[in-house]
């Protein structure tokens, strides 16, 4: 594949680890995933999926999966603007109301939602 998956969701990692290059860190917060992607955009990668896709607010779920290009070119300013805006939006949500300390059954639901969002993208590109 021509994309890299960046995630903190173990379900995404388990499903796609054999098919995609994956940057997976279960200790990353939602915001950490966004910041990692921003750093990769500075290194020449381009966003493949929107960082704020889906209807779950950034302060509701701890999970985030984003796809970026595997190929590196010069910095893509559209991708940089999108990721910076996404980081700012996420910070506003978290500052207003931090992500709850959800029980495992709720976390499992959020992992399924995040996985479903990326599955829809992957099914369209293959």
C-alpha positions in Angstrom: 0.0 0.0 0.0 1.0 3.6 -0.6 -0.1 4.8 2.8 1.0 4.6 6.5 -1.5 4.2 9.3 -0.8 6.1 12.5 -2.9 4.9 15.4 -3.2 4.3 19.1 -6.0 1.7 18.5 -4.9 -1.9 19.1 -7.8 -3.2 17.0 -6.6 -1.2 14.0 -3.1 -2.4 14.5 -4.1 -6.1 14.8 -6.3 -5.9 11.7 -3.8 -4.1 9.4 -0.3 -4.9 10.7 0.3 -7.4 7.9 -1.0 -5.2 5.1 0.2 -1.7 5.9 3.1 0.1 7.4 1.7 1.1 10.8 3.0 3.5 13.5 1.2 2.2 16.6 1.7 3.4 20.1 -1.0 2.5 22.6 0.4 5.1 25.0 -0.4 7.9 22.6 -3.4 10.1 23.4 -5.7 11.4 20.7 -3.6 14.6 20.7 -0.3 12.7 20.5 -1.5 11.0 17.3 -2.3 14.4 15.8 1.1 15.8 16.8 2.9 12.8 15.5 1.1 13.2 12.1 2.0 16.9 12.1 5.7 16.1 12.6 5.4 13.7 9.6 3.8 16.3 7.5 6.8 18.6 8.3 9.0 15.7 7.0 7.2 15.7 3.7 4.3 13.2 4.2 0.7 14.2 3.1 -2.6 13.6 4.8 -4.6 10.8 3.2 -7.5 10.9 5.7 -8.9 13.9 7.6 -7.8 14.0 11.2 -11.2 14.8 12.5 -13.2 12.3 10.5 -16.3 10.8 12.1 -18.9 12.2 14.5 -17.2 11.4 17.8 -15.8 14.5 19.4 -12.1 14.6 20.2 -12.7 14.8 23.9 -15.1 11.8 23.9 -12.8 9.1 22.6 -9.2 8.4 23.3 -8.6 6.6 20.0 -7.5 8.1 16.7 -6.3 6.6 13.4 -5.0 8.7 10.5 -3.5 7.7 7.2 -0.6 9.6 5.6 1.2 9.1 2.4 4.2 6.8 2.4 5.9 8.9 -0.2 7.7 12.0 1.0 7.9 15.2 -1.0 8.2 18.8 -0.1 5.9 19.9 2.7 2.2 20.0 1.8 0.8 23.2 3.2 -2.8 22.1 2.8 -2.1 19.0 5.0 -0.2 21.3 7.4 -3.2 23.7 7.7 -5.6 20.8 8.2 -3.6 19.1 10.9 -2.8 22.4 12.8 -6.5 23.3 12.7 -7.3 19.8 14.0 -4.9 20.1 16.8 -6.3 23.5 17.8 -9.9 22.1 17.7 -8.9 19.1 19.7 -7.2 21.3 22.4 -10.4 23.4 22.6 -12.6 20.4 23.2 -10.2 18.8 25.7 -9.7 22.1 27.6 -13.5 22.6 27.8 -14.2 19.0 28.9 -11.4 16.4 29.3 -11.9 12.9 28.0 -13.5 10.8 30.7 -11.8 7.8 32.2 -14.1 5.3 30.4 -14.6 1.7 31.6 -13.2 -1.0 29.3 -16.5 -1.9 27.6 -16.9 1.8 26.5 -13.3 1.9 25.3 -14.0 -1.3 23.3 -16.9 0.5 21.6 -14.7 3.5 20.8 -12.0 1.2 19.3 -14.7 -0.4 17.1 -15.9 3.0 15.9 -12.4 4.1 15.1 -11.7 0.9 13.3 -14.9 1.2 11.3 -13.9 4.7 10.1 -10.6 3.6 8.8 -12.0 0.4 7.3 -14.4 2.5 5.2 -11.4 4.4 3.8 -9.3 1.3 3.1 -12.2 -0.4 1.4 -12.5 2.5 -1.0 -8.8 2.7 -1.9 -8.2 -1.1 -2.5 
